[in-house]
């Protein structure tokens, strides 16, 4: 029900745009977020955009990443600029409603070369 796209290989300083579409559910009921999991590390929250549009972005990326949502296409987008090698990870889309029903995407690999 969550389909991600947009990962890939990029050089340091480059940009990537991750998209995630929610299907089969009412998009406006869900807070949408992106997590990432680097090798040997725990999965961590990168950014979240709540139902009302407020956002929270991890401090380490808040000057470089933005998150947005589009109710017309049921899509959440993570725009990642000025990427660094430490941003290399598998990025997962997450959706959660007020009843704590949640879903995960399959993950998309982001690799940043130095």
Protein Blocks (a to p, Z undefined) as FASTA:
>chain_A
ZZcehiacddehiacddddddehiafklpccddddddehiacddfbdcdfkopacddfkl
mmmpccdddfklopacdddehiafklgccdddddddfkopacddebiaddddZZ
